[in-house]
Structures are given as structure tokens and as C-alpha cells.
Amino acid sequence: MAMSSTLTAPSPRVAGPAAAPRCDWRREDDHWVLHLAGDWRGREQAWPPPPAGLPRGAMVAVDAAALGSWDIALAARLWDLQRELADRGVVLDLQGQGHGPSEASTPGPPALPEGLPEVLALASPQRAVLAEDSAALSSAPAVPRPRRRIPLPHTSEAVITVAFFGEVLLAGARWLSGRAVVRGAEVLHQLDETGPRSLPIVALTCALVGLMLAYMGGAQLGRIGAYNYLADIVAIGMTRELSGLMTGVILAGRIGSAFAAQLATMKAGEEIDALRVLGVDPIGHLVLPRLLALLAMTPALYACGVLAGIVAGWPAAVGSYGVTTIEYFHQCARAIDFTHLNIGLFKAMLYVALVALAGCREGLHAGRSAEAVGAATTSAVVKGLVWMVVAACITTVVFSILGY
């Protein structure tokens, strides 16, 4: 007859959702068995320590016949127990495969309830692989190996930029077709950052440029006595070129650098990697709201820049070159037409889009250190300005050839 001993007071097995959780160790024949019973959902139950007399190389079975409901806390306890016994050279048999070599043909206790072995198996292969690697490293002879340079694939900056532009276009197409959603709260936040907070510096810069343009234009027109055309130079210059260009320059330093710093910091903190793991597209989640907010605020910033430049040119025209106030503003109104406005607005939207894309591109492809964040911020401003100047040159030549 099989002899039985236990480390805790035995009690009858009562399964069911209301049964108290129980755990005890019992000696049956020549092996130990861990008995689990009761309802373990959200329960705190003292876990008796393993028997001190477990020999190295022994196998401990688990009897879960009386186990009722369970949660992840029980799985964690079993996993910790398995690791603790493994450190002592004892195997905790969670599959019910028998108790030893002499009982290879004897089935073990009832298997664990459905779902619990799968949870425990999620970590078991990883631990086994780590153990095998550690054993292989500890037994390997310490022979110095020659260093080999592993060739890594190199992708040029131009290819990365073109691929980024393509991803932004695809994300925009998904949003326009209704297959993707842009967070409204993020767009409103970016609208506040790029619009009202950028308006004072944009207006001040455009006003100073308009004042400069009035003095320079008046000095040249005075040679031929054509002061009446001073308003045309200020109005058309600010409308077609300078208002949009200065708006882009200011936003490159204030907004483009901020975009790069924000995204580069997220890249260093592995937040962007976490978004990809969760199945969230970083382009649609991070880049598109910033781009849309900046484009939405561009017409207002452009219009304020034009108005500030024209108004700032008025004192120079009246005070230095004898143009009357009525004549100055009347000539400005006659000089500005929808062609100039449309061209200027188109250029402003193009410049601002390039600024936003430069900042987001550098932020998403930055390194994972504080130094890389600073380098991405600097590179975003430089690339944004260079792209704007190139775009300004190309658009000016194209519109001039087309006769606009």
C-alpha cells in the first residue's frame, strides 16, 4: 500500500468556484506530488515551501484534479516554483508525464486545466534557450577570435527621403479615402502650437522685410522719378515671394526643429517602436496631424505677413519719398490681383509643407541618443531651409516661363 505524508494538514478536496484555495506537498511512494485545489481567482493563499529533502535529479508531479478556477497569479507562482526547483536540480513536471524512469509507463497525475500549460509554455522555451546558451558559453574554451567586419546594408539619405515622402502620400491617401483616422485632439494641439504662437514673430519679421523693401525700392525708383510705383514693389514683392518665404523661414526655426526634437526623443525612448509593435502607423499617427495642422494655419500666417509687410512699407513711402497715404494704399490695392495671391499662397503652402516634412523626416530617422536628438534638430532646420530655397527658385522660374 502506498504511504503518504504531507507538509501541511491534509484536507478533503473540494472543487468549485466557492472552494478556498489550497496547496500542499505530499509524499507518495518514492516521489513528491504538489496538490492544488479550490478557487484561485483573486485569492491570496500562503504557498508552502518545497520540501527540504528533495534529492537532486528528482521529479515533482502536479496534481490539479481538485483545482477549480484560476488566474494569471497562479501561473506566475507555478513558474516561480519551477525556476526555484530547477536551481536545486529538481524538475517540476507540469505535463503529467510520470514520476521517474521506473514509472515510464505509468501515467502521472491529472494534467493542468486547459489554458494554464499554454501560459507556462510561453516562457519555458525562452528559458531553455538561455540555459543552453549559458552552458555553451561556460564550456567553450577561451580562444581569441579574429574580428571580422560584417558588411551592413547602407541606404543613402536620398532614398530614405524619397521613401518617407511616399509613405506620407500613402498615409494621406488612406485618410482622404476614409481608411485611416487622424486624431482631432492632436491636430488641435498642433494648430495651437503652429498658429497663434507663431503669428507674432511672423508678423514682426514680415514687417521688417516690408520696411526694408520700401527703402530699397524707393532708392532705386528715385533715379527715374517713379516713386508712384513704390507701392507696387512692396505689395507684389510681399504677396508673391517674401511673405511666404519668411513664413517658411520662421516656421523652419520654430516648428520644424520642434517636430524633429519631439519625434527624435520618441525614437530614442523607443516609443515609435512601441507604436509599430501595436500595429499603429507612425506616419499617420504622428506625421500627418503635424502636417495638416501646419498647412491649415499657413493661409492665416501668410495673409498676416502680407498685411504686415505692406503696412510697414507705408511710413517709408510717406515719410521719405513723398508718396501720400491714399495714393500708397490705392496703388497697393490695384497691384495685388488673384494671380499674385494664388501664386503667393501656393508657394507659402509648399514651403511650409517642406518644413514640416523635413522636421518629421529627421525625427523619425534619428539615432537613439541625446546627441542624435540634437543632430536631428539641426539637420531639420538646415534641410528645411535648403529645400525652401530650391523650391522658391524652381517655382519662380516655372511661373515666369508660363507668363504669370
MOVENLIN-V453624 format. One record per helix or strand of 2 or more residues. SS is the DSSP state (H for helix, E for strand). FROM is the first residue (numbers start at 0). TO is the last residue. If there is no record, write none. Layout:
BEGIN
ss = {SS	SS}
from = {FROM	FROM}
to = {TO	TO}
END
This chain:
BEGIN
ss = {E	E	E	E	H	E	H	H	H	H	H	H	H	H	H	H	H}
from = {3	21	30	58	71	90	100	115	156	183	195	226	270	281	324	337	369}
to = {5	27	37	66	86	92	102	138	175	193	220	267	276	320	334	363	401}
END
